[in-house]
Each structure stands twice: as C-alpha cells, then as structure tokens.
Amino acid sequence: MVGQMKEWEQDVASVRRGISGRLFKVGLKYFSGSKSAASHPVPFTDPITGQTMFPFLSPELIMRRLGDYAFMLRDYRYALSIYESVKKDFTSNERYAKYYAGIQEMMAVTSLMITDSPKSSIDAMAENAVLKYIDAKCSLYASRATMWIVEMTKEHNLFRDAAALLIRMAGEESDLKGALFLEQAAICFLRTTPPLPRKYTFHLILAGNRFSKCGLRNHAQRNYSTALEAYGGLNWTLIDDHIHFALGKQLFHMGKVDVAIQYFIKLLRKSRQSAAGQRAYLSEFLYIYQQLVSTRNVENGSSGKLEDIQDNLPTVPLPVILDAGVKLALQRNEIYKGGTADTRSNTGPGVSSGAIGGSNTQDGHDTFKDDGLIWTSLEEKLVEFVTEGTPSSSATFRRRPPLGQPVTVLPANSDQAQTITAVDEPVTVSFQWVNPLQVPIPVNNIYLECVFSGCSETKTELVIPSTGDVPSRIELPQYDIQVLHDVSLDAGEKRKIHLKIYPKMEGEITVLGVRYLLCGIIPTYRRFQKRRQKLSEPQVQQADQDDQDTKDILLKILVTPPMPVLDVVFHSFPETMLLGQVSQVALELNNRGTRGLKNLVVITSHPTAFCFGDGTSLEQPSYAPKAPTSESNYEEKISVSNTLVDGSACALQLPLSDDTASTSMSPNTKDALMSGGILSASLITLIPVWVRADKAGKQVYRILFMYQSESQGSYRILRCVLTTEVIPSLRVNIFTRTSINCLDEFILGVEMENLHPNLPLTFRQITSISPSWQIEPLIDCEQFTESIMKPSQTQYQYFRIKRWMGRAPLIMSQTPELMTTSAIQRLILQEDAKPFTPPDITMWIKSLGAQNQLTTTSELPLESFLHSQRYQTRIAHLLTQYPSLTLAQVKQLFTQIWMDDLDLCFFWDSTATGQRGHLALTGLNLCLYSPLPLAAWFGHMDAKAFIGRALFSATVRERKLLVASLLKSRAKDACPVRVVVECVPEVVMNADGKCFVEVDIILGNSSWMHVAEYQFEAISSFSSSVEDAPVKGSSKNVGDRPSTVGPTALSKRLSVAAASGGESSTTNSTATKGPSGNTFAWVGQTHFSGKLEPESQTRFKLHAWFSHLAKLETMK
C-alpha cells in the first residue's frame, strides 16, 4: 500500500499539484477535444443508468484511492490534503455530485479524526455530503454518511451538531427512517450539556407521529408515553391534549380499549383547544365508550344494558362538580322584597337537647358574600338573649320567652354543621355544575344517591316505564328523591342544580353523590367529596385523621319528628327611602309545618332600623299624635332603664290557639288575641314592623328568626335578607353656646339643609329628652312655626336649653356619674368586683311644634328607635374613649345615660309624597367639664392599683393597660383645664353666727402636649352673670374660646348648723342674697392666673365668709 501510494504520488499527484497539472485541468475543461486530453481517461455517461461515471484509471479516481490509502494508514492530514485536491475536480460539473458527496463525506470523517480541526468546517462538509447524495438520488449513501458522521460526532461530545444532522435527514420520503433519526436526535438533545428536555420531548413526539404513520404503534406508544412523563406537572394543555389523544388512539387500535378510554377522559376538561377540536375529542370518546361497553358485555355475558356494567366502567368527570359548593338547605321559597322576588333558604333546623341548628347560609344571595361572620354574630346574640333574657322592663324590649333549658349554638357556617330537618319537610341539595368544554353537553335523568341509617349502601335504580315517560320522583320506603329530566349545559356554562329529598321516616340520611345520563349514552355516578373549606392551624394535623368523618357529617341529614316551618313575607317593603324616613311594613308569619310554633324571637343586623310590634298595633301610625291642644309645646316624663342593654333582639307575640283562647281567655280581649302564644300549623298572622332609614346608600338588612316547636324543646332559625336604597334628605348640624344672661342655660343653634334635589321638606317639630335639660323657644312668648325648605336650601333656627326646674332634688349617691365613679374606684382598688345595677332614670320630654300636630316620643316605634340609637351611640363612644375595655366590661362599669345628657329629635315630612321621618342626635353631654375626671380623682390611687389580683386581666402588664385606659381617656375636649374643689362637708358656726370656710381649688391640665393659660375668679353667690365665669381656660391650639365652670360643675354641698341644737337663726349681713337665698362672700385673693404645663396641676386656697344660719349651697 505504501509502494502503490508512492507510485500514485509520482505519476499523478505530483503532476496534478504542479503548474503542468493545473494547465492540464484547464485544458481538460476548455479544450477536452485536444490530443493531449485524449491520452487520459475521461468520465462518461452510463447508457443504462444515465449516471456520469469516471473510469477506474482516471486521475480523479486514482487521487481518491490515494486519499483512501492514506486514511487507512492513519495519515489523516495527508489524506485530507489529497481529498481537498481532488474535490476541485468534482466541483467543476454538477454531474459529478455523487463523487463530490463522497469526497465531502471522507473529508468530514477525516477532519473528525484530526482533533484540532475547526468545528464549522466539519458541519459544512457533513451537510454538503448529505445534500449532494440526496441531489444525486443516493439516499442510502446519505443515510450511511449521516449515521457514520453522527456516531463520530457523538464521540467528540458534539451532540447538538449530531442532532441537527439527524433532523436534516428526517425527510418525508421514509417515515421509518425519519422516526428513527428523530428519536436519535431527541436522545442527543438529552445528552447535551446542559440537557435540553423540551427539545428532547418535542422530537420524541415527532418521532412517535412518524412511527404512527408507518404503522409501528408500539414504538409510537412508547415515544408518546415517554414524552408524557416529561411533560407531567407542567400543565401545558395543548401538548397534553395532543399526547393524550395520540395515546388513546394508538391504544385503541392496539386493542387496549380500557386503557385508551382513560386518556380520552383526560381530554374532557378546560383547555385552549378550539370548539371543533373539542367536538372531535368528544365524538371519539363517545365512540370508544360504546366500544368498551360492547366489549364488557361480551366478556361478562350481560344483556347489553348500560346500567349493568356502570359500576365497573371508569368515572367520567363531566360536567365538573364543585365539591366546595355542595350545600344542604331546607325549603327554598320566593319572598317579596321591596317589589322584587328574591330567593332565600329556611335554615337552622331543629336540634335535640336544646341546641340551635345553623346548618346553612342563605341560598341565592350570591351578591352578599363574606357574611358568615355577620350571621354567626347574630346567632350568638340571639342565643344569649334567649338564654339570659334582657333585664329591661321597658315595653319596647320584651323579656325572653320562658325556656326551660340552656341553649347552645352551632356554627352558622353550612360547612361546619350537620343539617337537621323534620319528617315531610324536603331538603334541597344544591351543587354547581360547570361545563369546561366549548361545546354544549346534554345531561338527562339526574337524581341523588343516598343511604338511610341502618341500611346497606345499594344502588338506586331509576325505573322507566314502557311508555318512556321518566318519573319525577323515585319512591323509597324511607324517603323520596326528585328526578330532573333534561338539563343542557352550554359551552363554558356554570349552573346551580337543586335536587330535593323528601324524608318519610325519622333517622339519618347520608347524601353520597349524584347519578345522571351523560349525552344520552353514558350512565355516570359522581360521589360528593364535601369537606370544610378552612381549617385552623391546630386542626391541620388532625385533618388527615378525621377527614372521612368530616365528609360524612357535612352530608348527613338528621330527620326528626314533625316540626313547625316558619315562612315570612315582608309586604310592601320599600325599595327606596329617604334618610330618616319611617315606614310601616306588615310582616306575614306563616307556619307551613305540621306542629304549632311558639317562642318566636328575632334579631336584626341593623337594630336602629327596625321596630317590631304586635298584632294589636297593626293600625297604629308610625308617629303617634299627641292629644289635641292649643299649645305649641308639651311636656311629659317617662322612666327608662339606665342599664346598657342591647335591644337588637326581641320576642314576638303570637296568637293563642283556639283551645287556650276559649278556656282561659275572655273573647274579644287583647290578651286573647295576642299573648305570646302559639301559631298553629297552617295559620298565618300579621305583625307590624316599622323600618327607619338610618344610613344613606344601599342597605342590606339581615334578619334572623328563632322559634320553638310546641311539642318538644328543639329550636329552628330562619334567615332573611332585605335591601333598600336610602336617599339623603335632611342634614342637621347643631352648636351650643353658654348664655350670657344666666347660668344653667345654653343657646342652641340648628343648621338644617335639604339635600334632596327635587323634593321640598317641612320641619315640623323638635323634641328634647333629658334627665336635666329641656328645650325652650329663644323668646318666651315666641310660638314655634313650621319651616319649609326647598331643595338644596339651608335654614338656621335658634332655641334655648335650660335646666328643668321641676325635677325632684337629686340624691347624689344615686346619680349615674357617682355610681360609675364608685364602680371604677372599686375596680382600681379591688375592693368590690361586682357590677352595679343602676336604678331607672326619669327622662323629661319637651316638644316644640305646630298646634294639634305634635308627635309623642314615648310610644312605639319612636321609643324603640331612640333607645337603640342611644345604646349604639353610647357603646361606640365608650369603646373609643376606653379602648382597653371590652364590651362586657363597659356594660358592667358604665350607665347608658348621665344626668347632663341630652337627646334631640327633629321631625320632618313631605307634603308632596306624604313621607315622614325624623333625625335624632343622642348622647349630647352639656356638662361644662368632663363628667368623669378620673385622673384627677383617682390619680393618687394609681400606685395601689397593682396590689393583689387583677380583676379582668391575668398579668400585671394587662392590668396597667386597663388602669391607664380608665385614667387617661381618649375623649377629645376643646378645653384641657379641669377643676376640683375640696372643702369640709360640715362646719359648726360660732355663737355670733359667723364662720370662715377654707376651700381648696385644684386646677389641672389634662393635655399631654399643650400648655394651657388660665384665669380664675371667684364670684359671690349673689352674682347671676356668667360674663366673668369662675374658670376660663384656653389652649394655644384651640383659640380664645373660654371654658366656664357653671352651677353644675361642682357638686359640693356645705351644711352650716348652729352650735346650740342646730336651730337656724337669721343675722344681718351686708351681702346681697342670691337667687337661692344664700348669703356669703369671698375673703382675700379671689383672682388667679398663670400657665399649666402639660399634665401638671396647681393648687390655691379661697376663704368663704358666712353670716347666715341655714343649710347653704355654697357653689355648684
């Protein structure tokens, strides 16, 4: 081989590489007919094949053999040079493509053997070799070159280049070759650094498609399965759908129908496929399902009915059932709500052992979301009212019904409680269906699958008679089941399905799932997987253990003996109201059950908006008129409870049964008609309800009823939702100023604006309700006149507020302020932790209005509205003022009304529409200083507050926060100056009838950031002007507005008694007697001024000289 190479080198190669060789090639190209060219063999065309052939002894083939010999002797560089030299000979003509491709193939292989060869040149050589073989129609040579070069490329770890070459060779002329090359290219992508998994799986899919075209389904199934494992979990719907469809189709043709249908089921989901594509998937699935049924029938020897093999077939997840939305509710009814019908559910069936069942939330109110906490709070308040009752003896708030056992409440959320119903009361099972496809699907013969307690779980059969009419119910011994005939779900539609169960016997029914016929072909059974939606952290670990028990509880129905069923309808409930308007609505109570109903109580989410009456007050107007009189004002007094009691819950009176009325009551009497009795089965009664629009905007009212059966001690609840739109009407602003004429009097300014854009309003009456104050005209002889306000008009009116002179003398120890102060003192010092019970307080009512048109506020419904608003305002104020106190602590420490509190009520109407209403301002305190200056009174006790055990808190830190909240209120005040007067309570006068009393004045700055400037002047008792008020305080951020301490600011009393038996005597004195007949004068310095730093105090002394034997009131 070496000798032959030397001979070829000398005879051919050296000559062709020299100048003569170059001239020879040029002559051969342009002058091939010359004699010199005739001595060398030239290529010719084979007449049989038509291909261009080079003779064996031609210089080109000799050079090719020389390069091949050098390659075999591993002289790769010399071989590469020879190949490059001979390549130029084959480039001159396109007919030499086969020889040119062979040279390029060897050059690529030789270059791969030389490690320092450039990568780009190798790619070009390999590509040219393959393309030229293909142009020469030598596909076999092209495949050989590809596999040879690919394997050598892999040895050099050039997997990406190998994959590219394999992909170029995966042409369309041979599916088998293309599938093999694509599969190998996929493996190359996986072995690159770093790996390329996406290209790997993509080319596996392409290879599987080519295998499928050439009929090799096993290889196609293998490639698709491998790709599916790689794409698993990525949720790429389009790729998943393609793979599932391909696998299902391949497995079906392979005879594995049971496996193929599992992949087709995965196609029935929400995806990005077009409607046409999903329609094709559904058609293929239905066809394969029928084939599977036929196969199972043949295997099992069945009669061919689909129902016989239903349980052995795979479950079809179409339509999609939202398990979290499965709800069990009692009867659904349409109730009248402000002119529109709305769906509501009767929830909270009876629970034995005195428990209240709150099994379901309202159904059909999807617009009112996240109201579970509201219903839970209402149920808790209602249970507290039923269990403990309200201590108020007011006629507005009736005492609780007589219940003989304690009441406990279950959570109101339907996902956390068991549904309980009674015999012959249908239970509605609601769930949501979703069609995930873009094509409509028909569903037929829908019914529930249930099991009764004590019975084994069996399949419920729907028997269709020979006539073909599907029955509306499936009748079983223990219960009946409703059947829905036809339901069509449009593309992407979400629909709520309601199916009813009709219990016939007492026991327990468990809802297992739903059965239906899909597309008229597939009988399907879907089992419900109901679970609690939310679990707290401590329940997470336990959830796995009791998950099955949770599902069973949530889908179980406890059937009790027959019970009453309450249905309510609010007749003529207004759709729109004006702010402050009061409208009367008739509440229809209908007992649709089979037992009598008693002990009906109700609670609302807006206690200031509802007042419930009884059957005897149906004709009572919303605003009860006062008896006709010639005066434009009237006065009255009422006694009300001063305890903080939530009046949002009340008991409704029901009519007595016929037997009770005939035996124990006289006919045609009020007690016989309405005495909190029993509403018998199938009876209807009406109760008046007054609704007041207390807030502007769209209002959603939630009303909760609870009632008891006459024959047993279980209770039920009923939820109702009402809505209305409240339009602004009248806006009222008030301001007060101290009178310059006398003490104990204020000037009240009222600013009224009509906010309605079109309706004129008339201001009819103003009423004051207070233990100590009354409203008067600005001028004594002035008569109240009505004022008409046009739209967007503003008016101002002025009145006087003065102390009620006709009240009885106060017992200071029983005033609400001192009782509250004593309770707080006992709390701080831990002397007594028992809450106090304040006595009833007398309220004085004074009304100013037009003659013969006055309205009384001491009757329903105004009394109820004012009480509720007073309570809500008081609680909100106290919780803001003392944030560290809980609601229960506030109710134990404070009263509802203080002696200087004032409520104002403004009455208006519209003559155009006949609408009437009122606006109330409650809790206005006219005390000239803080009613409870606790920091000044008990600040020195702060150190003693932490001795011993805390009352409301378990740690010293929490107790410090409690005491700090009490002593440092957050109440905002214009004047930070506080005054405390200290003196001896009794002084024994000398024989001459004169004495001196020392009075200590303590001024404190309650602000924690502002400096207060003060001027103090003591005025004798005969001075009636408050122009020079006893205390004038101002702060730099407030302005020059004075804060005075008038007659009610100080409540110290000084009793002066003679030394001889305490007999009173009269002495001459130069001092002028004041209005009360007391005579005294200040001696010494009576004027002080200065500055008070934040949270600082100052003290100075005054001396009072008395010359009159009497029981004197020095100062107030």
C-alpha positions, 0 to 999 in steps of 0.5 A, spaced: 500 500 500 505 504 501 509 502 494 502 503 490 501 510 494 508 512 492 507 510 485 500 514 485 504 520 488 509 520 482 505 519 476 499 523 478 499 527 484 505 530 483 503 532 476 496 534 478 499 539 484 504 542 479 503 548 474 503 542 468 497 539 472 493 545 473 494 547 465 492 540 464 485 541 468 484 547 464 485 544 458 481 538 460 475 543 461 476 548 455 479 544 450 477 536 452 477 535 444 485 536 444 490 530 443 493 531 449 486 530 453 485 524 449 491 520 452 487 520 459 481 517 461 475 521 461 468 520 465 462 518 461 455 517 461 452 510 463 447 508 457 443 504 462 443 508 468 444 515 465 449 516 471 456 520 469 461 515 471 469 516 471 473 510 469 477 506 474 484 509 471 482 516 471 486 521 475 480 523 479 479 516 481 486 514 482 487 521 487 481 518 491 484 511 492 490 515 494 486 519 499 483 512 501 490 509 502 492 514 506 486 514 511 487 507 512 494 508 514 492 513 519 495 519 515 489 523 516 492 530 514 495 527 508 489 524 506 485 530 507 490 534 503 489 529 497 481 529 498 481 537 498 485 536 491 481 532 488 474 535 490 476 541 485 475 536 480 468 534 482 466 541 483 467 543 476 460 539 473 454 538 477 454 531 474 459 529 478 455 530 485 455 523 487 463 523 487 463 530 490 458 527 496 463 522 497 469 526 497 465 531 502 463 525 506 471 522 507 473 529 508 468 530 514 470 523 517 477 525 516 477 532 519 473 528 525 479 524 526 484 530 526 482 533 533 484 540 532 480 541 526 475 547 526 468 545 528 464 549 522 468 546 517 466 539 519 458 541 519 459 544 512 462 538 509 457 533 513 451 537 510 454 538 503 455 530 503 448 529 505 445 534 500 449 532 494 447 524 495 440 526 496 441 531 489 444 525 486 438 520 488 443 516 493 439 516 499 442 510 502 449 513 501 446 519 505 443 515 510 450 511 511 454 518 511 449 521 516 449 515 521 457 514 520 458 522 521 453 522 527 456 516 531 463 520 530 460 526 532 457 523 538 464 521 540 467 528 540 461 530 545 458 534 539 451 532 540 447 538 538 451 538 531 449 530 531 442 532 532 441 537 527 444 532 522 439 527 524 433 532 523 436 534 516 435 527 514 428 526 517 425 527 510 418 525 508 420 520 503 421 514 509 417 515 515 421 509 518 427 512 517 425 519 519 422 516 526 428 513 527 433 519 526 428 523 530 428 519 536 436 519 535 436 526 535 431 527 541 436 522 545 442 527 543 438 533 545 438 529 552 445 528 552 447 535 551 450 539 556 446 542 559 440 537 557 435 540 553 428 536 555 423 540 551 427 539 545 428 532 547 420 531 548 418 535 542 422 530 537 420 524 541 413 526 539 415 527 532 418 521 532 412 517 535 407 521 529 412 518 524 412 511 527 404 512 527 404 513 520 408 507 518 404 503 522 409 501 528 404 503 534 408 500 539 414 504 538 409 510 537 406 508 544 412 508 547 415 515 544 408 518 546 408 515 553 415 517 554 414 524 552 408 524 557 412 523 563 416 529 561 411 533 560 407 531 567 406 537 572 407 542 567 400 543 565 401 545 558 394 543 555 395 543 548 401 538 548 397 534 553 391 534 549 395 532 543 399 526 547 393 524 550 389 523 544 395 520 540 395 515 546 388 513 546 388 512 539 394 508 538 391 504 544 385 503 541 387 500 535 392 496 539 386 493 542 387 496 549 380 499 549 380 500 557 386 503 557 385 508 551 378 510 554 382 513 560 386 518 556 380 520 552 377 522 559 383 526 560 381 530 554 374 532 557 376 538 561 378 546 560 383 547 555 385 552 549 383 547 544 378 550 539 370 548 539 371 543 533 377 540 536 373 539 542 367 536 538 372 531 535 375 529 542 368 528 544 365 524 538 371 519 539 370 518 546 363 517 545 365 512 540 370 508 544 365 508 550 360 504 546 366 500 544 368 498 551 361 497 553 360 492 547 366 489 549 364 488 557 358 485 555 361 480 551 366 478 556 361 478 562 355 475 558 350 481 560 344 483 556 347 489 553 344 494 558 348 500 560 346 500 567 349 493 568 356 494 567 356 502 570 359 500 576 365 497 573 366 502 567 371 508 569 368 515 572 367 520 567 368 527 570 363 531 566 360 536 567 365 538 573 362 538 580 364 543 585 365 539 591 366 546 595 359 548 593 355 542 595 350 545 600 344 542 604 338 547 605 331 546 607 325 549 603 327 554 598 321 559 597 320 566 593 319 572 598 317 579 596 322 584 597 321 591 596 317 589 589 322 584 587 322 576 588 328 574 591 330 567 593 332 565 600 333 558 604 329 556 611 335 554 615 337 552 622 333 546 623 331 543 629 336 540 634 335 535 640 337 537 647 336 544 646 341 546 641 340 551 635 341 548 628 345 553 623 346 548 618 346 553 612 347 560 609 342 563 605 341 560 598 341 565 592 344 571 595 350 570 591 351 578 591 352 578 599 358 574 600 363 574 606 357 574 611 358 568 615 361 572 620 355 577 620 350 571 621 354 567 626 354 574 630 347 574 630 346 567 632 350 568 638 346 574 640 340 571 639 342 565 643 344 569 649 338 573 649 334 567 649 338 564 654 339 570 659 333 574 657 334 582 657 333 585 664 329 591 661 322 592 663 321 597 658 315 595 653 319 596 647 324 590 649 320 584 651 323 579 656 325 572 653 320 567 652 320 562 658 325 556 656 326 551 660 333 549 658 340 552 656 341 553 649 347 552 645 349 554 638 352 551 632 356 554 627 352 558 622 357 556 617 353 550 612 360 547 612 361 546 619 354 543 621 350 537 620 343 539 617 337 537 621 330 537 618 323 534 620 319 528 617 315 531 610 319 537 610 324 536 603 331 538 603 334 541 597 341 539 595 344 544 591 351 543 587 354 547 581 355 544 575 360 547 570 361 545 563 369 546 561 368 544 554 366 549 548 361 545 546 354 544 549 353 537 553 346 534 554 345 531 561 338 527 562 335 523 568 339 526 574 337 524 581 341 523 588 344 517 591 343 516 598 343 511 604 338 511 610 341 509 617 341 502 618 341 500 611 346 497 606 349 502 601 345 499 594 344 502 588 338 506 586 335 504 580 331 509 576 325 505 573 322 507 566 316 505 564 314 502 557 311 508 555 318 512 556 315 517 560 321 518 566 318 519 573 319 525 577 320 522 583 323 515 585 319 512 591 323 509 597 320 506 603 324 511 607 324 517 603 323 520 596 328 523 591 326 528 585 328 526 578 330 532 573 329 530 566 333 534 561 338 539 563 343 542 557 349 545 559 352 550 554 359 551 552 363 554 558 356 554 562 356 554 570 349 552 573 346 551 580 342 544 580 337 543 586 335 536 587 330 535 593 329 529 598 323 528 601 324 524 608 318 519 610 321 516 616 325 519 622 333 517 622 339 519 618 340 520 611 347 520 608 347 524 601 353 520 597 353 523 590 349 524 584 347 519 578 345 522 571 345 520 563 351 523 560 349 525 552 344 520 552 349 514 552 353 514 558 350 512 565 355 516 570 355 516 578 359 522 581 360 521 589 360 528 593 367 529 596 364 535 601 369 537 606 370 544 610 373 549 606 378 552 612 381 549 617 385 552 623 392 551 624 391 546 630 386 542 626 391 541 620 394 535 623 388 532 625 385 533 618 388 527 615 385 523 621 378 525 621 377 527 614 372 521 612 368 523 618 368 530 616 365 528 609 360 524 612 357 529 617 357 535 612 352 530 608 348 527 613 341 529 614 338 528 621 330 527 620 326 528 626 319 528 628 314 533 625 316 540 626 313 547 625 316 551 618 316 558 619 315 562 612 315 570 612 313 575 607 315 582 608 309 586 604 310 592 601 317 593 603 320 599 600 325 599 595 327 606 596 327 611 602 329 617 604 334 618 610 330 618 616 324 616 613 319 611 617 315 606 614 310 601 616 311 594 613 306 588 615 310 582 616 306 575 614 308 569 619 306 563 616 307 556 619 307 551 613 309 545 618 305 540 621 306 542 629 304 549 632 310 554 633 311 558 639 317 562 642 318 566 636 324 571 637 328 575 632 334 579 631 336 584 626 343 586 623 341 593 623 337 594 630 336 602 629 332 600 623 327 596 625 321 596 630 317 590 631 310 590 634 304 586 635 298 584 632 294 589 636 298 595 633 297 593 626 293 600 625 297 604 629 301 610 625 308 610 625 308 617 629 303 617 634 299 624 635 299 627 641 292 629 644 289 635 641 291 642 644 292 649 643 299 649 645 305 649 641 309 645 646 308 639 651 311 636 656 311 629 659 316 624 663 317 617 662 322 612 666 327 608 662 332 603 664 339 606 665 342 599 664 346 598 657 342 593 654 342 591 647 335 591 644 337 588 637 333 582 639 326 581 641 320 576 642 314 576 638 307 575 640 303 570 637 296 568 637 293 563 642 290 557 639 283 556 639 283 551 645 287 556 650 283 562 647 276 559 649 278 556 656 282 561 659 281 567 655 275 572 655 273 573 647 274 579 644 280 581 649 287 583 647 290 578 651 286 573 647 288 575 641 295 576 642 299 573 648 305 570 646 302 564 644 302 559 639 301 559 631 298 553 629 300 549 623 297 552 617 295 559 620 298 565 618 298 572 622 300 579 621 305 583 625 307 590 624 314 592 623 316 599 622 323 600 618 327 607 619 332 609 614 338 610 618 344 610 613 344 613 606 346 608 600 344 601 599 342 597 605 342 590 606 338 588 612 339 581 615 334 578 619 334 572 623 328 568 626 328 563 632 322 559 634 320 553 638 316 547 636 310 546 641 311 539 642 318 538 644 324 543 646 328 543 639 329 550 636 329 552 628 332 559 625 330 562 619 334 567 615 332 573 611 335 578 607 332 585 605 335 591 601 333 598 600 336 604 597 336 610 602 336 617 599 339 623 603 334 628 605 335 632 611 342 634 614 342 637 621 348 640 624 347 643 631 352 648 636 351 650 643 353 656 646 353 658 654 348 664 655 350 670 657 344 672 661 344 666 666 347 660 668 344 653 667 342 655 660 345 654 653 343 657 646 342 652 641 343 653 634 340 648 628 343 648 621 338 644 617 339 643 609 335 639 604 339 635 600 334 632 596 334 635 589 327 635 587 323 634 593 321 640 598 321 638 606 317 641 612 320 641 619 315 640 623 317 639 630 323 638 635 323 634 641 328 634 647 329 628 652 333 629 658 334 627 665 336 635 666 335 639 660 329 641 656 328 645 650 325 652 650 323 657 644 329 663 644 323 668 646 318 666 651 312 668 648 315 666 641 310 660 638 314 655 634 312 655 626 313 650 621 319 651 616 319 649 609 325 648 605 326 647 598 331 643 595 338 644 596 336 650 601 339 651 608 335 654 614 338 656 621 333 656 627 335 658 634 332 655 641 334 655 648 336 649 653 335 650 660 335 646 666 328 643 668 326 646 674 321 641 676 325 635 677 325 632 684 332 634 688 337 629 686 340 624 691 347 624 689 349 617 691 344 615 686 346 619 680 349 615 674 356 619 674 357 617 682 355 610 681 360 609 675 365 613 679 364 608 685 364 602 680 371 604 677 374 606 684 372 599 686 375 596 680 382 600 681 382 598 688 379 591 688 375 592 693 368 590 690 368 586 683 361 586 682 357 590 677 352 595 679 345 595 677 343 602 676 336 604 678 331 607 672 332 614 670 326 619 669 327 622 662 323 629 661 320 630 654 319 637 651 316 638 644 316 644 640 311 644 634 305 646 630 298 646 634 294 639 634 300 636 630 305 634 635 308 627 635 309 623 642 316 620 643 314 615 648 310 610 644 312 605 639 316 605 634 319 612 636 321 609 643 324 603 640 328 607 635 331 612 640 333 607 645 337 603 640 340 609 637 342 611 644 345 604 646 349 604 639 351 611 640 353 610 647 357 603 646 361 606 640 363 612 644 365 608 650 369 603 646 373 609 643 374 613 649 376 606 653 379 602 648 382 597 653 375 595 655 371 590 652 364 590 651 362 586 657 366 590 661 363 597 659 356 594 660 358 592 667 362 599 669 358 604 665 350 607 665 347 608 658 345 615 660 348 621 665 344 626 668 347 632 663 345 628 657 341 630 652 337 627 646 334 631 640 329 629 635 327 633 629 321 631 625 320 632 618 315 630 612 313 631 605 307 634 603 308 632 596 309 624 597 306 624 604 313 621 607 315 622 614 321 621 618 325 624 623 333 625 625 335 624 632 342 626 635 343 622 642 348 622 647 349 630 647 353 631 654 352 639 656 356 638 662 361 644 662 367 639 664 368 632 663 363 628 667 368 623 669 375 626 671 378 620 673 385 622 673 384 627 677 380 623 682 383 617 682 390 619 680 393 618 687 390 611 687 394 609 681 400 606 685 395 601 689 392 599 683 397 593 682 396 590 689 393 583 689 389 580 683 387 583 677 380 583 676 379 582 668 386 581 666 391 575 668 398 579 668 400 585 671 402 588 664 394 587 662 392 590 668 396 597 667 393 597 660 386 597 663 388 602 669 391 607 664 385 606 659 380 608 665 385 614 667 387 617 661 381 617 656 381 618 649 375 623 649 377 629 645 375 636 649 376 643 646 378 645 653 384 641 657 383 645 664 379 641 669 377 643 676 376 640 683 374 643 689 375 640 696 372 643 702 369 640 709 362 637 708 360 640 715 362 646 719 359 648 726 358 656 726 360 660 732 355 663 737 355 670 733 353 666 727 359 667 723 364 662 720 370 662 715 370 656 710 377 654 707 376 651 700 381 648 696 381 649 688 385 644 684 386 646 677 389 641 672 391 640 665 389 634 662 393 635 655 399 631 654 402 636 649 399 643 650 400 648 655 394 651 657 393 659 660 388 660 665 384 665 669 380 664 675 375 668 679 371 667 684 364 670 684 359 671 690 353 667 690 349 673 689 352 674 682 347 671 676 352 673 670 356 668 667 360 674 663 366 673 668 365 665 669 369 662 675 374 658 670 376 660 663 381 656 660 384 656 653 389 652 649 394 655 644 391 650 639 384 651 640 383 659 640 380 664 645 374 660 646 373 660 654 371 654 658 366 656 664 365 652 670 357 653 671 352 651 677 353 644 675 360 643 675 361 642 682 357 638 686 359 640 693 354 641 698 356 645 705 351 644 711 352 650 716 348 648 723 348 652 729 352 650 735 346 650 740 341 644 737 342 646 730 336 651 730 337 656 724 337 663 726 337 669 721 343 675 722 344 681 718 349 681 713 351 686 708 351 681 702 346 681 697 342 674 697 342 670 691 337 667 687 337 661 692 337 665 698 344 664 700 348 669 703 356 669 703 362 672 700 369 671 698 375 673 703 382 675 700 385 673 693 379 671 689 383 672 682 388 667 679 392 666 673 398 663 670 400 657 665 399 649 666 404 645 663 402 639 660 399 634 665 401 638 671 396 641 676 396 647 681 393 648 687 390 655 691 386 656 697 379 661 697 376 663 704 368 663 704 365 668 709 358 666 712 353 670 716 347 666 715 344 660 719 341 655 714 343 649 710 347 653 704 349 651 697 355 654 697 357 653 689 355 648 684 
